[in-house]
Amino acid sequence: YPLPYGRQRGQERRRLRLEDWFLAVHLLLSWDDQKSISAEEMEKYLTRFLKDDAKTKLRVTPRLTTEIFLRGILRTLWD
């Protein structure tokens, strides 16, 4: 039987949050933190990851909030 609306909405939010963390882990696994990188290169890398890896390899459609979250993680490492 179907879940109550509030519970269903909560599960959807949790699923989306887990997708963001899933993408973050894969982004960091492929990130080379040993080499210096410019902000422009970081943006290119993130764009490529969201377009190619996330959608094609990992089969997750990133949202705007996903991009903001991942950018924040990379900038924290970059600083």
C-alpha positions as CSV (number, residue, x, y, z in Angstrom):
1,Y,0.0,0.0,0.0
2,P,1.2,3.6,-0.6
3,L,3.1,5.5,2.0
4,P,1.6,8.6,3.6
5,Y,2.7,11.8,1.7
6,G,4.9,13.2,4.5
7,R,6.8,10.0,4.9
8,Q,7.2,9.6,1.1
9,R,8.5,13.1,0.8
10,G,11.0,12.4,3.6
11,Q,12.3,9.3,1.9
12,E,12.7,11.2,-1.4
13,R,14.8,13.9,0.3
14,R,16.9,11.2,2.0
15,R,17.4,9.5,-1.4
16,L,18.5,12.7,-3.0
17,R,20.9,13.5,-0.2
18,L,22.4,10.0,-0.5
19,E,22.9,10.5,-4.2
20,D,24.8,13.7,-3.5
21,W,27.1,11.9,-1.1
22,F,27.5,9.0,-3.5
23,L,28.7,11.4,-6.2
24,A,30.9,13.2,-3.7
25,V,32.7,9.9,-2.9
26,H,33.2,9.1,-6.6
27,L,34.4,12.7,-7.3
28,L,37.0,12.5,-4.5
29,L,38.1,9.0,-5.6
30,S,39.0,10.4,-9.0
31,W,40.4,13.7,-7.7
32,D,44.2,14.1,-7.7
33,D,44.9,16.3,-4.7
34,Q,48.7,16.0,-5.1
35,K,48.9,18.3,-8.1
36,S,48.2,22.0,-8.1
37,I,45.2,23.1,-10.1
38,S,43.7,26.4,-11.0
39,A,40.1,27.4,-10.2
40,E,39.4,27.3,-13.9
41,E,40.7,23.7,-14.2
42,M,38.7,22.7,-11.1
43,E,35.5,24.0,-12.8
44,K,36.3,22.2,-16.0
45,Y,36.9,19.0,-14.0
46,L,33.7,19.3,-12.1
47,T,31.7,20.1,-15.2
48,R,33.1,17.0,-17.0
49,F,32.4,14.9,-13.9
50,L,28.8,16.0,-13.7
51,K,28.2,15.6,-17.5
52,D,30.1,12.4,-18.2
53,D,30.8,10.4,-15.0
54,A,27.7,11.1,-13.0
55,K,25.1,10.7,-15.8
56,T,26.8,8.0,-17.9
57,K,28.9,5.9,-15.6
58,L,27.1,6.3,-12.3
59,R,23.6,6.8,-13.7
60,V,22.7,9.7,-11.4
61,T,21.2,12.9,-12.7
62,P,22.9,15.8,-10.7
63,R,20.8,18.7,-9.6
64,L,21.8,22.3,-9.0
65,T,22.2,21.6,-5.3
66,T,24.4,18.6,-6.1
67,E,26.7,20.9,-8.2
68,I,26.9,23.4,-5.4
69,F,27.6,20.7,-2.8
70,L,30.4,19.2,-4.9
71,R,31.9,22.5,-5.7
72,G,32.0,23.3,-2.0
73,I,33.9,20.1,-1.3
74,L,36.4,20.7,-4.1
75,R,37.0,24.3,-3.0
76,T,37.6,23.2,0.6
77,L,40.3,20.8,-0.7
78,W,41.7,23.4,-3.1
79,D,42.2,26.1,-0.4
